[in-house]
Amino acid sequence: MIAPGNEWLAERAAQGEEAAFEELVERCQSMLRAYVRACVPNWADAQDVVQDTLLDAFLGLPRFDKARPFEPWLRAICRNRVRKHWRRWGRREGTCVSLSEPSVARKVERLGTWRDGPEGREEAVAQLYRLLSRMTAEHRNLLLWRYGEDLSVSEVARRCGRSPGSVAQTLWRVRHDLRERVTHICED
């Protein structure tokens, strides 16, 4: 017997079938955990983001369009929860940190092809997110402002209250370190 698809389970869960939602959670939880752990370094925070994602998905099931695939819908909810986590974290820490997925992914695409094809590229993107999550908030912000938002070095310097020379030097060191780690990822 073929197992029902996630879209069918989502429809059943929206109608109140608890077992259908439990099956959806069972199927999707590891994918959510992997994505969130790549973006949120603190284990407890990552668990909270996953739980909040699942709650948002449960509450949003009546609005889910069963003609569309379930996983992209769930990943979009998860991405929004990760962004919300970083916005909240930034307010608590007095700095705004966002792992801007589309801008990081564009930069990774430019690194070329991976020896393992698309699967290798996905793993490299996940590893890159882990590298970014281990950076200091200041270094992540400098990279994201300069390359994610395409600000000039002078604009980045004004934004963070430093001299352009200091920002340029820090960006060079961060890029150099990141390049070596990414090269190591590609060679593994």
C-alpha positions in Angstrom: 0.0 0.0 0.0 1.3 3.4 -0.9 1.5 5.9 2.0 -0.8 9.0 1.5 0.9 12.2 0.4 1.6 15.1 2.7 -1.0 17.2 0.9 -3.7 14.6 1.6 -2.6 14.4 5.3 -2.7 18.2 5.5 -6.3 18.2 4.2 -7.3 15.6 6.7 -5.5 17.5 9.5 -7.3 20.7 8.6 -10.6 18.7 9.0 -9.6 17.9 12.6 -7.9 14.5 12.3 -5.2 14.5 15.0 -3.5 11.4 13.6 -3.0 13.0 10.2 -1.3 16.0 11.8 0.9 13.7 13.9 1.9 11.9 10.8 2.8 15.2 9.1 4.9 16.2 12.1 6.7 12.8 12.0 7.5 13.1 8.3 8.6 16.8 8.3 10.2 17.3 11.7 13.7 16.1 10.8 13.8 18.4 7.7 12.7 21.4 9.8 15.3 20.6 12.5 18.1 20.3 9.9 17.2 23.7 8.3 16.7 25.5 11.6 19.9 24.1 13.1 21.8 25.4 10.1 20.5 28.9 10.8 20.1 29.0 14.6 23.2 27.9 16.5 21.6 27.7 19.9 20.0 24.3 20.3 17.2 25.5 22.7 16.4 28.4 20.4 16.3 26.1 17.4 13.9 23.7 19.1 11.6 26.7 19.9 11.7 27.8 16.3 10.8 24.3 15.1 7.9 24.1 17.6 6.7 27.6 16.6 6.8 26.5 13.0 4.7 23.4 13.7 2.2 25.5 15.6 1.9 28.1 12.9 1.5 25.3 10.3 -1.3 23.7 12.4 -3.1 27.0 12.8 -2.6 27.7 9.1 -3.9 24.4 7.8 -7.4 25.7 7.0 -5.7 28.2 4.6 -3.4 25.6 3.0 -4.1 25.2 -0.7 -4.1 21.4 -1.2 -3.5 21.9 -4.9 0.1 23.0 -4.0 2.9 20.9 -2.5 3.0 20.8 1.3 6.8 20.9 1.9 7.5 24.3 0.3 4.6 25.8 2.2 6.0 24.4 5.5 9.5 25.6 4.6 8.2 29.1 4.0 6.6 29.1 7.4 9.9 27.9 8.9 11.9 30.6 7.1 9.6 33.2 8.4 10.0 31.8 11.9 13.8 31.9 11.6 13.7 35.5 10.4 11.4 36.4 13.3 13.8 34.7 15.7 16.8 36.8 14.4 14.8 40.0 14.5 13.8 39.3 18.1 17.4 38.3 19.0 18.7 41.5 17.3 16.5 43.7 19.4 17.6 41.8 22.6 21.2 42.1 21.7 21.0 45.7 20.2 22.0 44.6 16.7 20.0 43.3 13.8 21.2 39.9 12.5 19.5 38.2 9.6 20.8 35.2 7.7 19.3 36.4 4.5 18.8 33.1 2.7 18.3 34.3 -0.8 21.4 36.5 -0.8 23.6 33.8 0.8 22.2 31.2 -1.7 23.1 33.5 -4.6 26.6 33.8 -3.4 26.9 30.0 -3.0 25.6 29.5 -6.5 28.5 31.6 -7.8 31.0 29.3 -6.2 30.5 26.9 -9.1 29.4 23.3 -9.3 30.0 20.9 -6.5 31.5 17.5 -7.2 28.4 15.7 -5.8 25.9 17.5 -7.9 22.7 19.2 -6.5 22.9 17.1 -3.3 26.4 18.2 -2.7 25.4 21.8 -3.3 22.5 21.6 -0.8 24.9 20.1 1.8 27.4 22.9 1.1 24.7 25.6 1.6 23.8 24.0 4.9 27.4 24.0 5.9 27.8 27.6 4.9 24.8 28.5 7.0 26.4 26.7 9.9 29.6 28.7 9.3 27.7 32.0 9.2 25.8 31.1 12.4 29.1 30.6 14.2 30.4 34.1 13.3 30.1 37.0 15.6 27.0 39.1 15.0 29.2 42.0 13.9 30.9 39.9 11.2 27.6 38.5 9.9 26.2 42.0 9.7 29.2 43.4 7.8 28.9 40.5 5.3 25.2 40.8 4.9 25.2 44.6 4.6 28.1 44.6 2.1 27.1 41.6 0.0 23.5 40.8 0.9 22.3 44.4 0.6 25.1 45.5 -1.8 26.0 48.5 0.3 29.3 50.2 -0.3 32.1 50.0 2.3 31.4 53.6 3.2 27.7 53.0 3.7 28.5 49.9 5.8 31.0 52.1 7.9 28.3 54.7 8.5 25.8 52.1 9.5 28.1 50.5 12.1 29.9 53.7 13.2 33.4 52.7 12.1 35.9 54.0 9.6 35.8 52.7 6.0 39.3 51.5 6.3 38.5 49.5 9.5 35.4 48.0 7.8 37.4 47.1 4.6 40.1 45.4 6.7 37.6 43.4 8.8 35.7 42.4 5.7 38.9 41.2 4.1 39.7 39.0 7.1 36.2 37.6 7.4 36.1 36.9 3.6 39.5 35.2 3.8 38.5 33.0 6.7 35.1 32.2 5.1 36.8 31.4 1.7 39.2 29.0 3.4 36.4 27.2 5.2 34.3 27.0 2.1 37.2 25.7 0.1 37.6 23.0 2.8 33.9 22.2 2.4 34.3 21.8 -1.3 37.3 19.5 -1.0 35.7 17.2 1.6 
